[in-house]
Amino acid sequence: MNITLIFATNNQHKVDEIRKVLNNNFNIITLKEAGINIDIPEPYNTLQENASTKSSSIHQLTQKNCFSEDTGLEVESLNGEPGVKSARYAGETKNFQANIDKLLLNLKEKENKTAQFRTVISLILNNKEYFFEGICKGKIITEQKGISGFGYDPVFIPDGSNKTFAEMTMDEKNIFSHRRKATDKLIEFLKNYI
């Protein structure tokens, strides 16, 4: 099986995670490796619309098979915030630390710290679009722990673990990961498609 897919992201952390899951089954090319230097806007209010916009933009540009994903942290007591705005929660600069600080401040008076990470993948294969979703339920803690990962990883503990994502190795994180779950569905689809 030798399918080349452009991954419509500029986030190297996400590329590393996806490549780890896909192993050598697929040839994943980043935007940079494809010679594409654009920052695709994410103007919509749903993860699915944002994921679709990213993959559609790259497909229109290249006419090649591609996929993208959008991920959000959804906190129950904050009515699903930061959600689709997770990367820009504290402003357009996409500052991870500022995002965490804002989240913890907003949760200070809340007893319910239940949260989930949700990933939606949009795949465009042979001019048709398909969607795959992965969810990881857990909770937010008030003190940052760990130095691995990115984003909200230092304050998120998935159900079934006592470690934050930032305290885990990539292999440990992939046991729980929302992105892994969505990617597994993508892989299963591609295997059956072929």
N, CA, C and O atoms as a DFTB+ gen file, in Angstrom:
776 C
 N C O
     1  1       0.848      -1.177       0.000
     2  2       0.000       0.000       0.000
     3  2       0.894       1.240       0.000
     4  3       1.659       1.460       0.939
     5  1       0.793       2.038      -1.044
     6  2       1.644       3.214      -1.110
     7  2       0.830       4.421      -1.560
     8  3       0.797       4.772      -2.740
     9  1       0.177       5.040      -0.588
    10  2      -0.639       6.208      -0.879
    11  2       0.086       7.437      -0.347
    12  3       0.541       7.456       0.797
    13  1       0.187       8.452      -1.180
    14  2       0.760       9.713      -0.737
    15  2      -0.374      10.669      -0.404
    16  3      -1.289      10.879      -1.200
    17  1      -0.290      11.238       0.782
    18  2      -1.304      12.195       1.236
    19  2      -0.608      13.456       1.727
    20  3       0.362      13.381       2.482
    21  1      -1.094      14.599       1.305
    22  2      -0.595      15.857       1.867
    23  2      -1.382      16.124       3.149
    24  3      -2.613      16.102       3.153
    25  1      -0.650      16.375       4.237
    26  2      -1.291      16.710       5.505
    27  2      -1.340      18.231       5.598
    28  3      -0.307      18.889       5.725
    29  1      -2.539      18.779       5.535
    30  2      -2.720      20.233       5.465
    31  2      -2.575      20.879       6.839
    32  3      -3.557      21.306       7.447
    33  1      -1.340      20.941       7.313
    34  2      -1.072      21.607       8.584
    35  2       0.353      22.173       8.567
    36  3       1.220      21.698       7.832
    37  1       0.567      23.189       9.388
    38  2       1.915      23.710       9.611
    39  2       2.413      23.334      11.005
    40  3       3.476      23.787      11.430
    41  1       1.645      22.507      11.714
    42  2       1.973      22.128      13.087
    43  2       2.774      20.826      13.091
    44  3       2.219      19.746      12.885
    45  1       4.083      20.938      13.326
    46  2       4.965      19.774      13.263
    47  2       4.625      18.728      14.328
    48  3       4.813      17.533      14.102
    49  1       4.124      19.174      15.493
    50  2       3.722      18.229      16.543
    51  2       2.632      17.283      16.026
    52  3       2.670      16.077      16.265
    53  1       1.663      17.863      15.312
    54  2       0.565      17.050      14.768
    55  2       1.090      16.085      13.702
    56  3       0.661      14.933      13.630
    57  1       2.011      16.562      12.886
    58  2       2.612      15.713      11.849
    59  2       3.317      14.525      12.499
    60  3       3.154      13.386      12.062
    61  1       4.107      14.796      13.551
    62  2       4.838      13.731      14.244
    63  2       3.879      12.684      14.814
    64  3       4.117      11.482      14.696
    65  1       2.793      13.156      15.433
    66  2       1.819      12.240      16.027
    67  2       1.177      11.356      14.959
    68  3       1.045      10.145      15.139
    69  1       0.783      11.969      13.855
    70  2       0.109      11.215      12.779
    71  2       1.075      10.220      12.140
    72  3       0.703       9.076      11.882
    73  1       2.306      10.644      11.884
    74  2       3.291       9.739      11.266
    75  2       3.563       8.543      12.163
    76  3       3.738       7.424      11.682
    77  1       3.597       8.783      13.467
    78  2       3.843       7.702      14.429
    79  2       2.745       6.637      14.332
    80  3       3.013       5.438      14.418
    81  1       1.517       7.096      14.152
    82  2       0.380       6.169      14.062
    83  2       0.357       5.451      12.712
    84  3       0.082       4.253      12.645
    85  1       0.647       6.188      11.643
    86  2       0.549       5.616      10.299
    87  2       1.728       4.720       9.940
    88  3       1.659       3.964       8.972
    89  1       2.811       4.800      10.716
    90  2       4.030       4.027      10.430
    91  2       4.445       4.241       8.972
    92  3       4.511       5.378       8.505
    93  1       4.726       3.140       8.250
    94  2       5.166       3.293       6.861
    95  2       4.083       2.932       5.856
    96  3       4.361       2.738       4.672
    97  1       2.836       2.841       6.340
    98  2       1.748       2.453       5.443
    99  2       1.432       3.535       4.407
   100  3       0.956       3.250       3.308
   101  1       1.709       4.778       4.788
   102  2       1.361       5.895       3.912
   103  2       2.512       6.883       3.869
   104  3       3.266       7.034       4.830
   105  1       2.626       7.540       2.752
   106  2       3.635       8.583       2.592
   107  2       2.976       9.918       2.912
   108  3       2.232      10.466       2.100
   109  1       3.257      10.432       4.104
   110  2       2.658      11.692       4.530
   111  2       3.599      12.838       4.183
   112  3       4.760      12.858       4.593
   113  1       3.080      13.778       3.429
   114  2       3.873      14.948       3.027
   115  2       3.300      16.182       3.718
   116  3       2.095      16.426       3.661
   117  1       4.146      16.941       4.355
   118  2       3.688      18.161       5.015
   119  2       3.526      19.271       3.980
   120  3       3.987      19.148       2.845
   121  1       2.873      20.343       4.379
   122  2       2.729      21.497       3.479
   123  2       4.108      22.005       3.059
   124  3       4.341      22.334       1.895
   125  1       5.008      22.059       4.030
   126  2       6.370      22.548       3.746
   127  2       7.051      21.658       2.708
   128  3       7.666      22.150       1.761
   129  1       6.931      20.331       2.899
   130  2       7.554      19.384       1.963
   131  2       6.900      19.443       0.589
   132  3       7.527      19.123      -0.421
   133  1       5.642      19.854       0.559
   134  2       4.936      19.979      -0.721
   135  2       5.197      21.341      -1.367
   136  3       4.682      21.636      -2.445
   137  1       6.006      22.170      -0.690
   138  2       6.342      23.489      -1.224
   139  2       5.214      24.499      -1.094
   140  3       5.143      25.472      -1.844
   141  1       4.329      24.253      -0.127
   142  2       3.182      25.150       0.077
   143  2       3.428      25.960       1.343
   144  3       3.609      25.403       2.425
   145  1       3.432      27.262       1.197
   146  2       3.695      28.131       2.340
   147  2       2.513      29.071       2.549
   148  3       2.578      30.260       2.237
   149  1       1.431      28.506       3.085
   150  2       0.269      29.348       3.377
   151  2      -0.259      28.999       4.761
   152  3      -0.102      27.878       5.244
   153  1      -0.880      29.973       5.377
   154  2      -1.548      29.751       6.656
   155  2      -3.039      29.769       6.361
   156  3      -3.606      30.821       6.065
   157  1      -3.674      28.606       6.444
   158  2      -5.080      28.510       6.069
   159  2      -5.946      28.999       7.222
   160  3      -5.805      28.522       8.348
   161  1      -6.844      29.949       6.952
   162  2      -7.698      30.458       8.027
   163  2      -8.653      29.386       8.548
   164  3      -9.011      28.445       7.839
   165  1      -9.052      29.556       9.806
   166  2     -10.017      28.647      10.431
   167  2     -11.172      29.496      10.965
   168  3     -11.299      29.681      12.175
   169  1     -12.011      30.012      10.067
   170  2     -12.992      31.022      10.465
   171  2     -14.309      30.472      11.013
   172  3     -15.169      31.245      11.436
   173  1     -14.477      29.158      11.012
   174  2     -15.806      28.609      11.300
   175  2     -16.013      28.263      12.764
   176  3     -15.081      28.285      13.568
   177  1     -17.261      27.943      13.088
   178  2     -17.627      27.659      14.471
   179  2     -17.667      26.176      14.792
   180  3     -18.013      25.794      15.910
   181  1     -17.317      25.330      13.822
   182  2     -17.263      23.896      14.100
   183  2     -15.926      23.330      13.627
   184  3     -15.318      23.833      12.682
   185  1     -15.487      22.277      14.302
   186  2     -14.240      21.613      13.929
   187  2     -14.360      21.031      12.517
   188  3     -13.405      21.071      11.741
   189  1     -15.533      20.495      12.192
   190  2     -15.725      19.863      10.888
   191  2     -15.576      20.874       9.753
   192  3     -14.935      20.589       8.741
   193  1     -16.169      22.052       9.924
   194  2     -16.070      23.077       8.864
   195  2     -14.623      23.552       8.692
   196  3     -14.157      23.753       7.571
   197  1     -13.920      23.729       9.814
   198  2     -12.526      24.166       9.728
   199  2     -11.647      23.110       9.064
   200  3     -10.810      23.431       8.221
   201  1     -11.841      21.852       9.448
   202  2     -11.064      20.764       8.846
   203  2     -11.339      20.696       7.348
   204  3     -10.422      20.521       6.545
   205  1     -12.596      20.835       6.986
   206  2     -12.998      20.771       5.584
   207  2     -12.386      21.912       4.773
   208  3     -11.933      21.712       3.645
   209  1     -12.378      23.100       5.353
   210  2     -11.794      24.262       4.671
   211  2     -10.316      24.055       4.390
   212  3      -9.822      24.390       3.313
   213  1      -9.607      23.493       5.381
   214  2      -8.164      23.295       5.218
   215  2      -7.866      22.275       4.115
   216  3      -7.029      22.516       3.245
   217  1      -8.561      21.134       4.159
   218  2      -8.279      20.117       3.136
   219  2      -8.744      20.591       1.753
   220  3      -8.074      20.340       0.752
   221  1      -9.884      21.271       1.702
   222  2     -10.389      21.773       0.407
   223  2      -9.434      22.791      -0.210
   224  3      -9.210      22.789      -1.420
   225  1      -8.877      23.657       0.626
   226  2      -7.928      24.677       0.132
   227  2      -6.718      24.019      -0.513
   228  3      -6.291      24.417      -1.597
   229  1      -6.163      23.006       0.159
   230  2      -4.970      22.327      -0.361
   231  2      -5.317      21.501      -1.597
   232  3      -4.530      21.431      -2.541
   233  1      -6.473      20.887      -1.592
   234  2      -6.887      20.095      -2.750
   235  2      -7.068      20.980      -3.983
   236  3      -6.652      20.616      -5.083
   237  1      -7.687      22.136      -3.792
   238  2      -7.875      23.070      -4.913
   239  2      -6.534      23.548      -5.452
   240  3      -6.367      23.748      -6.655
   241  1      -5.586      23.725      -4.547
   242  2      -4.263      24.219      -4.915
   243  2      -3.442      23.170      -5.655
   244  3      -2.712      23.493      -6.592
   245  1      -3.564      21.902      -5.229
   246  2      -2.664      20.858      -5.736
   247  2      -3.340      19.785      -6.601
   248  3      -2.686      19.100      -7.387
   249  1      -4.663      19.655      -6.438
   250  2      -5.409      18.551      -7.080
   251  2      -4.908      17.177      -6.613
   252  3      -5.084      16.175      -7.306
   253  1      -4.287      17.147      -5.438
   254  2      -3.762      15.882      -4.903
   255  2      -4.594      15.415      -3.702
   256  3      -5.304      16.202      -3.076
   257  1      -4.488      14.121      -3.399
   258  2      -5.152      13.578      -2.214
   259  2      -4.556      14.226      -0.973
   260  3      -3.339      14.380      -0.867
   261  1      -5.411      14.600      -0.044
   262  2      -4.900      15.281       1.148
   263  2      -5.875      15.095       2.307
   264  3      -7.009      14.651       2.128
   265  1      -5.405      15.442       3.486
   266  2      -6.293      15.444       4.642
   267  2      -5.866      16.541       5.599
   268  3      -4.739      17.032       5.550
   269  1      -6.779      16.907       6.459
   270  2      -6.481      17.901       7.482
   271  2      -7.259      17.510       8.723
   272  3      -8.122      16.634       8.685
   273  1      -6.944      18.166       9.807
   274  2      -7.722      17.909      11.011
   275  2      -7.876      19.202      11.784
   276  3      -7.071      20.126      11.665
   277  1      -8.923      19.241      12.571
   278  2      -9.065      20.338      13.517
   279  2      -9.401      19.700      14.853
   280  3     -10.200      18.767      14.934
   281  1      -8.780      20.217      15.890
   282  2      -8.939      19.644      17.222
   283  2      -9.313      20.737      18.196
   284  3      -8.820      21.862      18.111
   285  1     -10.185      20.397      19.119
   286  2     -10.552      21.351      20.145
   287  2     -10.625      20.690      21.506
   288  3     -10.958      19.511      21.625
   289  1     -10.309      21.464      22.524
   290  2     -10.527      21.037      23.903
   291  2     -11.880      21.589      24.321
   292  3     -12.106      22.797      24.259
   293  1     -12.772      20.717      24.741
   294  2     -14.124      21.127      25.111
   295  2     -14.336      20.884      26.595
   296  3     -14.335      19.740      27.051
   297  1     -14.519      21.970      27.353
   298  2     -14.664      21.879      28.806
   299  2     -16.137      22.038      29.168
   300  3     -16.787      23.019      28.807
   301  1     -16.641      21.044      29.891
   302  2     -18.082      20.964      30.181
   303  2     -18.609      22.213      30.883
   304  3     -19.610      22.792      30.460
   305  1     -17.938      22.623      31.950
   306  2     -18.462      23.746      32.740
   307  2     -18.259      25.105      32.068
   308  3     -18.755      26.122      32.553
   309  1     -17.534      25.118      30.958
   310  2     -17.353      26.359      30.186
   311  2     -18.170      26.311      28.896
   312  3     -17.863      27.002      27.925
   313  1     -19.208      25.488      28.902
   314  2     -20.097      25.354      27.734
   315  2     -19.354      24.978      26.457
   316  3     -19.675      25.454      25.368
   317  1     -18.346      24.105      26.618
   318  2     -17.619      23.624      25.445
   319  2     -16.428      24.468      25.037
   320  3     -15.740      24.139      24.070
   321  1     -16.169      25.562      25.763
   322  2     -14.956      26.351      25.474
   323  2     -13.728      25.547      25.920
   324  3     -13.834      24.658      26.764
   325  1     -12.561      25.871      25.343
   326  2     -12.299      26.790      24.228
   327  2     -12.739      26.252      22.866
   328  3     -12.870      27.015      21.909
   329  1     -12.968      24.930      22.779
   330  2     -13.541      24.354      21.569
   331  2     -12.795      24.695      20.299
   332  3     -11.580      24.518      20.201
   333  1     -13.553      25.191      19.322
   334  2     -12.981      25.473      18.006
   335  2     -11.923      26.577      18.069
   336  3     -11.107      26.713      17.157
   337  1     -11.938      27.360      19.143
   338  2     -10.961      28.457      19.316
   339  2      -9.770      28.036      20.172
   340  3      -9.035      28.894      20.662
   341  1      -9.566      26.733      20.362
   342  2      -8.548      26.247      21.305
   343  2      -7.154      26.837      21.074
   344  3      -6.492      27.237      22.031
   345  1      -6.703      26.895      19.822
   346  2      -5.352      27.394      19.528
   347  2      -5.252      28.908      19.724
   348  3      -4.170      29.440      19.976
   349  1      -6.402      29.603      19.605
   350  2      -6.387      31.065      19.694
   351  2      -7.197      31.565      20.893
   352  3      -7.700      32.688      20.885
   353  1      -7.316      30.741      21.900
   354  2      -8.172      31.057      23.045
   355  2      -7.792      32.384      23.693
   356  3      -8.664      33.162      24.080
   357  1      -6.496      32.640      23.812
   358  2      -6.027      33.868      24.463
   359  2      -5.602      34.928      23.446
   360  3      -4.998      35.934      23.818
   361  1      -5.912      34.711      22.172
   362  2      -5.542      35.693      21.147
   363  2      -4.971      35.038      19.910
   364  3      -4.679      33.842      19.898
   365  1      -4.815      35.834      18.873
   366  2      -4.399      35.323      17.566
   367  2      -2.956      34.839      17.508
   368  3      -2.545      34.230      16.520
   369  1      -2.185      35.107      18.560
   370  2      -0.767      34.719      18.534
   371  2      -0.551      33.220      18.722
   372  3       0.566      32.735      18.539
   373  1      -1.598      32.478      19.083
   374  2      -1.505      31.027      19.320
   375  2      -0.444      30.706      20.378
   376  3       0.410      29.844      20.170
   377  1      -0.507      31.401      21.504
   378  2       0.453      31.187      22.582
   379  2      -0.085      30.125      23.543
   380  3      -1.070      30.349      24.246
   381  1       0.582      28.962      23.559
   382  2       0.104      27.839      24.373
   383  2      -0.028      28.211      25.849
   384  3      -1.033      27.902      26.490
   385  1       1.001      28.879      26.380
   386  2       0.995      29.208      27.808
   387  2      -0.132      30.184      28.146
   388  3      -0.813      30.032      29.160
   389  1      -0.320      31.175      27.298
   390  2      -1.397      32.151      27.522
   391  2      -2.759      31.464      27.458
   392  3      -3.666      31.807      28.217
   393  1      -2.902      30.499      26.559
   394  2      -4.157      29.745      26.452
   395  2      -4.434      28.961      27.736
   396  3      -5.556      28.957      28.242
   397  1      -3.396      28.296      28.256
   398  2      -3.547      27.523      29.498
   399  2      -3.896      28.461      30.655
   400  3      -4.779      28.162      31.458
   401  1      -3.200      29.596      30.734
   402  2      -3.455      30.559      31.813
   403  2      -4.911      31.034      31.785
   404  3      -5.562      31.126      32.826
   405  1      -5.404      31.329      30.602
   406  2      -6.794      31.795      30.468
   407  2      -7.770      30.682      30.862
   408  3      -8.761      30.932      31.548
   409  1      -7.485      29.462      30.427
   410  2      -8.351      28.330      30.759
   411  2      -8.431      28.128      32.271
   412  3      -9.520      27.989      32.829
   413  1      -7.280      28.114      32.924
   414  2      -7.251      27.880      34.375
   415  2      -7.936      29.015      35.133
   416  3      -8.586      28.780      36.152
   417  1      -7.793      30.241      34.639
   418  2      -8.457      31.389      35.256
   419  2      -9.977      31.236      35.140
   420  3     -10.707      31.464      36.106
   421  1     -10.442      30.851      33.957
   422  2     -11.882      30.691      33.732
   423  2     -12.472      29.520      34.516
   424  3     -13.672      29.487      34.791
   425  1     -11.616      28.561      34.873
   426  2     -12.081      27.382      35.609
   427  2     -11.933      27.528      37.127
   428  3     -12.353      26.658      37.890
   429  1     -11.332      28.636      37.547
   430  2     -10.972      28.809      38.960
   431  2     -12.164      28.589      39.897
   432  3     -12.033      27.919      40.922
   433  1     -13.310      29.146      39.552
   434  2     -14.497      29.059      40.414
   435  2     -15.371      27.844      40.099
   436  3     -16.412      27.653      40.728
   437  1     -14.965      27.036      39.146
   438  2     -15.797      25.901      38.715
   439  2     -15.341      24.616      39.405
   440  3     -14.150      24.307      39.458
   441  1     -16.314      23.880      39.930
   442  2     -15.983      22.582      40.527
   443  2     -15.820      21.509      39.460
   444  3     -14.948      20.646      39.565
   445  1     -16.649      21.567      38.452
   446  2     -16.633      20.561      37.386
   447  2     -15.479      20.834      36.426
   448  3     -15.476      21.841      35.718
   449  1     -14.503      19.934      36.406
   450  2     -13.324      20.104      35.536
   451  2     -13.337      19.076      34.386
   452  3     -12.321      18.859      33.727
   453  1     -14.502      18.451      34.160
   454  2     -14.627      17.456      33.098
   455  2     -14.398      18.104      31.738
   456  3     -14.888      19.200      31.463
   457  1     -13.641      17.402      30.892
   458  2     -13.322      17.960      29.563
   459  2     -13.096      16.825      28.574
   460  3     -12.964      15.662      28.955
   461  1     -13.055      17.181      27.321
   462  2     -12.685      16.193      26.305
   463  2     -11.944      16.884      25.176
   464  3     -12.226      18.034      24.836
   465  1     -10.991      16.161      24.601
   466  2     -10.374      16.569      23.355
   467  2     -11.160      15.902      22.229
   468  3     -11.509      14.725      22.315
   469  1     -11.431      16.661      21.179
   470  2     -12.140      16.093      20.029
   471  2     -11.414      16.487      18.749
   472  3     -11.104      17.659      18.533
   473  1     -11.150      15.501      17.909
   474  2     -10.489      15.710      16.618
   475  2     -11.435      15.309      15.492
   476  3     -12.080      14.262      15.547
   477  1     -11.505      16.155      14.479
   478  2     -12.228      15.811      13.253
   479  2     -11.234      15.856      12.093
   480  3     -10.566      16.865      11.869
   481  1     -11.150      14.744      11.361
   482  2     -10.288      14.674      10.175
   483  2     -11.152      14.777       8.926
   484  3     -12.188      14.123       8.813
   485  1     -10.711      15.600       8.002
   486  2     -11.330      15.682       6.676
   487  2     -10.335      15.112       5.671
   488  3      -9.219      15.612       5.529
   489  1     -10.757      14.063       4.982
   490  2      -9.927      13.430       3.951
   491  2     -10.549      13.697       2.588
   492  3     -11.741      13.465       2.388
   493  1      -9.740      14.185       1.652
   494  2     -10.193      14.289       0.266
   495  2      -9.380      13.294      -0.543
   496  3      -8.173      13.451      -0.730
   497  1     -10.074      12.265      -1.019
   498  2      -9.448      11.164      -1.749
   499  2     -10.195      10.969      -3.057
   500  3     -11.398      10.707      -3.081
   501  1      -9.444      11.106      -4.149
   502  2     -10.052      10.988      -5.481
   503  2     -11.296      11.871      -5.612
   504  3     -12.341      11.447      -6.106
   505  1     -11.139      13.110      -5.149
   506  2     -12.148      14.167      -5.292
   507  2     -13.405      13.979      -4.437
   508  3     -14.401      14.671      -4.645
   509  1     -13.367      13.054      -3.483
   510  2     -14.497      12.894      -2.559
   511  2     -14.027      13.166      -1.137
   512  3     -12.894      12.846      -0.776
   513  1     -14.914      13.763      -0.324
   514  2     -14.538      14.105       1.051
   515  2     -15.174      13.141       2.048
   516  3     -16.333      12.747       1.919
   517  1     -14.362      12.772       3.060
   518  2     -14.815      11.864       4.113
   519  2     -14.389      12.446       5.462
   520  3     -13.367      13.126       5.558
   521  1     -15.181      12.174       6.501
   522  2     -14.872      12.701       7.834
   523  2     -14.698      11.565       8.847
   524  3     -15.360      10.529       8.770
   525  1     -13.778      11.796       9.806
   526  2     -13.507      10.828      10.867
   527  2     -13.338      11.600      12.174
   528  3     -12.696      12.650      12.199
   529  1     -13.914      11.080      13.260
   530  2     -13.868      11.787      14.538
   531  2     -13.268      10.919      15.628
   532  3     -13.497       9.710      15.674
   533  1     -12.497      11.548      16.504
   534  2     -11.940      10.861      17.669
   535  2     -12.125      11.713      18.911
   536  3     -11.919      12.926      18.875
   537  1     -12.517      11.075      20.020
   538  2     -12.758      11.799      21.280
   539  2     -11.960      11.155      22.408
   540  3     -11.900       9.930      22.517
   541  1     -11.353      11.985      23.240
   542  2     -10.675      11.517      24.447
   543  2     -11.252      12.287      25.632
   544  3     -11.079      13.501      25.738
   545  1     -11.932      11.576      26.514
   546  2     -12.528      12.213      27.692
   547  2     -11.528      12.242      28.842
   548  3     -10.670      11.368      28.960
   549  1     -11.654      13.261      29.687
   550  2     -10.746      13.391      30.812
   551  2     -11.126      14.568      31.683
   552  3     -12.296      14.937      31.783
   553  1     -10.104      15.160      32.321
   554  2     -10.374      16.308      33.196
   555  2      -9.192      17.279      33.154
   556  3      -8.073      16.922      32.785
   557  1      -9.483      18.501      33.540
   558  2      -8.457      19.544      33.634
   559  2      -7.950      19.611      35.070
   560  3      -8.740      19.591      36.013
   561  1      -6.637      19.691      35.234
   562  2      -6.069      19.891      36.569
   563  2      -5.569      21.331      36.672
   564  3      -5.315      21.984      35.659
   565  1      -5.431      21.810      37.891
   566  2      -5.132      23.234      38.082
   567  2      -3.648      23.562      38.080
   568  3      -3.266      24.731      38.037
   569  1      -2.803      22.522      38.126
   570  2      -1.355      22.753      38.144
   571  2      -0.719      22.019      36.966
   572  3      -0.973      20.831      36.764
   573  1       0.092      22.710      36.200
   574  2       0.699      22.095      35.010
   575  2       1.710      21.017      35.412
   576  3       2.496      21.187      36.344
   577  1       1.661      19.898      34.672
   578  2       2.597      18.812      34.937
   579  2       3.101      18.248      33.623
   580  3       2.325      17.995      32.702
   581  1       4.429      18.050      33.546
   582  2       5.023      17.442      32.362
   583  2       5.537      18.450      31.360
   584  3       5.143      19.616      31.369
   585  1       6.430      17.983      30.489
   586  2       7.063      18.888      29.517
   587  2       6.926      18.386      28.078
   588  3       7.403      19.036      27.148
   589  1       6.279      17.240      27.893
   590  2       6.114      16.719      26.531
   591  2       4.844      17.288      25.911
   592  3       4.084      18.017      26.549
   593  1       4.638      16.929      24.638
   594  2       3.399      17.326      23.976
   595  2       3.346      18.807      23.676
   596  3       4.376      19.472      23.568
   597  1       2.132      19.317      23.543
   598  2       1.933      20.722      23.193
   599  2       0.520      21.137      23.576
   600  3      -0.279      20.313      24.021
   601  1       0.222      22.399      23.404
   602  2      -1.128      22.879      23.695
   603  2      -1.499      22.700      25.160
   604  3      -0.743      23.077      26.055
   605  1      -2.658      22.127      25.388
   606  2      -3.192      21.972      26.746
   607  2      -2.721      20.682      27.422
   608  3      -3.204      20.341      28.501
   609  1      -1.795      19.973      26.808
   610  2      -1.340      18.684      27.341
   611  2      -0.922      18.717      28.816
   612  3      -1.195      17.754      29.533
   613  1      -0.259      19.802      29.306
   614  2       0.190      19.791      30.707
   615  2      -0.941      19.860      31.740
   616  3      -0.702      19.622      32.924
   617  1      -2.173      20.184      31.310
   618  2      -3.272      20.300      32.286
   619  2      -4.412      19.318      32.009
   620  3      -5.473      19.414      32.626
   621  1      -4.202      18.372      31.086
   622  2      -5.260      17.421      30.750
   623  2      -4.856      16.001      31.124
   624  3      -3.830      15.495      30.669
   625  1      -5.674      15.365      31.957
   626  2      -5.466      13.950      32.305
   627  2      -6.603      13.145      31.684
   628  3      -7.769      13.376      32.001
   629  1      -6.272      12.199      30.799
   630  2      -7.336      11.397      30.189
   631  2      -7.906      10.387      31.183
   632  3      -7.201       9.909      32.072
   633  1      -9.190      10.069      31.022
   634  2      -9.803       9.033      31.853
   635  2      -8.999       7.733      31.728
   636  3      -8.623       7.327      30.628
   637  1      -8.742       7.086      32.875
   638  2      -7.998       5.831      32.856
   639  2      -6.516       6.007      33.115
   640  3      -5.763       5.033      33.102
   641  1      -6.084       7.255      33.353
   642  2      -4.668       7.523      33.629
   643  2      -4.546       8.472      34.807
   644  3      -5.504       9.157      35.163
   645  1      -3.362       8.511      35.412
   646  2      -3.094       9.513      36.444
   647  2      -2.003      10.476      35.988
   648  3      -1.476      11.257      36.780
   649  1      -1.674      10.410      34.706
   650  2      -0.669      11.313      34.122
   651  2      -1.336      12.286      33.157
   652  3      -2.331      11.960      32.510
   653  1      -0.767      13.489      33.073
   654  2      -1.209      14.406      32.019
   655  2      -0.617      13.931      30.695
   656  3       0.332      13.147      30.674
   657  1      -1.183      14.409      29.601
   658  2      -0.604      14.102      28.287
   659  2       0.858      14.541      28.225
   660  3       1.676      13.894      27.572
   661  1       1.186      15.643      28.908
   662  2       2.549      16.178      28.859
   663  2       3.545      15.345      29.664
   664  3       4.755      15.525      29.530
   665  1       3.040      14.436      30.498
   666  2       3.908      13.533      31.253
   667  2       4.118      12.202      30.537
   668  3       4.873      11.350      31.005
   669  1       3.456      12.033      29.417
   670  2       3.489      10.756      28.707
   671  2       4.472      10.768      27.547
   672  3       4.775      11.816      26.978
   673  1       4.962       9.583      27.211
   674  2       5.693       9.424      25.953
   675  2       4.665       9.459      24.825
   676  3       3.462       9.395      25.079
   677  1       5.126       9.558      23.598
   678  2       4.215       9.552      22.457
   679  2       3.412       8.247      22.419
   680  3       2.215       8.258      22.129
   681  1       4.079       7.124      22.713
   682  2       3.386       5.831      22.705
   683  2       2.298       5.778      23.774
   684  3       1.205       5.265      23.530
   685  1       2.599       6.309      24.954
   686  2       1.597       6.335      26.031
   687  2       0.416       7.218      25.644
   688  3      -0.743       6.853      25.846
   689  1       0.725       8.372      25.093
   690  2      -0.346       9.301      24.706
   691  2      -1.255       8.672      23.648
   692  3      -2.470       8.865      23.666
   693  1      -0.656       7.927      22.739
   694  2      -1.433       7.327      21.646
   695  2      -2.416       6.260      22.115
   696  3      -3.327       5.894      21.372
   697  1      -2.246       5.752      23.343
   698  2      -3.221       4.806      23.899
   699  2      -4.570       5.506      24.094
   700  3      -5.629       4.903      23.919
   701  1      -4.506       6.793      24.460
   702  2      -5.714       7.556      24.789
   703  2      -6.125       8.552      23.698
   704  3      -7.292       8.933      23.605
   705  1      -5.181       8.957      22.898
   706  2      -5.304      10.146      22.052
   707  2      -6.525      10.196      21.137
   708  3      -6.841       9.241      20.427
   709  1      -7.192      11.334      21.180
   710  2      -8.291      11.677      20.280
   711  2      -7.818      11.640      18.835
   712  3      -8.512      11.138      17.950
   713  1      -6.614      12.186      18.611
   714  2      -6.072      12.222      17.244
   715  2      -5.777      10.806      16.757
   716  3      -5.965      10.485      15.584
   717  1      -5.313       9.969      17.679
   718  2      -5.048       8.563      17.345
   719  2      -6.356       7.854      16.964
   720  3      -6.409       7.104      15.989
   721  1      -7.396       8.105      17.744
   722  2      -8.685       7.450      17.468
   723  2      -9.231       7.854      16.101
   724  3      -9.716       7.015      15.342
   725  1      -9.148       9.146      15.798
   726  2      -9.619       9.623      14.490
   727  2      -8.741       9.058      13.373
   728  3      -9.239       8.682      12.312
   729  1      -7.424       9.003      13.622
   730  2      -6.489       8.489      12.621
   731  2      -6.696       7.000      12.383
   732  3      -6.585       6.528      11.251
   733  1      -7.001       6.252      13.459
   734  2      -7.287       4.819      13.300
   735  2      -8.475       4.602      12.364
   736  3      -8.470       3.695      11.533
   737  1      -9.494       5.453      12.516
   738  2     -10.669       5.352      11.629
   739  2     -10.286       5.682      10.189
   740  3     -10.764       5.053       9.245
   741  1      -9.405       6.691      10.036
   742  2      -8.902       7.073       8.710
   743  2      -8.142       5.898       8.069
   744  3      -8.355       5.580       6.900
   745  1      -7.261       5.265       8.842
   746  2      -6.460       4.144       8.337
   747  2      -7.362       2.976       7.931
   748  3      -7.189       2.380       6.868
   749  1      -8.318       2.665       8.792
   750  2      -9.240       1.562       8.513
   751  2      -9.993       1.820       7.210
   752  3     -10.177       0.922       6.388
   753  1     -10.421       3.062       7.046
   754  2     -11.124       3.439       5.814
   755  2     -10.215       3.265       4.599
   756  3     -10.628       2.715       3.578
   757  1      -8.969       3.741       4.718
   758  2      -8.034       3.679       3.581
   759  2      -7.700       2.229       3.228
   760  3      -7.576       1.881       2.053
   761  1      -7.555       1.387       4.255
   762  2      -7.270      -0.036       3.988
   763  2      -8.426      -0.669       3.221
   764  3      -8.209      -1.407       2.261
   765  1      -9.642      -0.382       3.642
   766  2     -10.821      -0.949       2.986
   767  2     -11.030      -0.339       1.600
   768  3     -11.520      -0.992       0.679
   769  1     -10.644       0.926       1.483
   770  2     -10.813       1.638       0.215
   771  2      -9.933       1.001      -0.862
   772  3     -10.320       0.879      -2.025
   773  1      -8.741       0.601      -0.432
   774  2      -7.789       0.019      -1.366
   775  2      -8.150      -1.435      -1.625
   776  3      -7.466      -2.114      -2.392
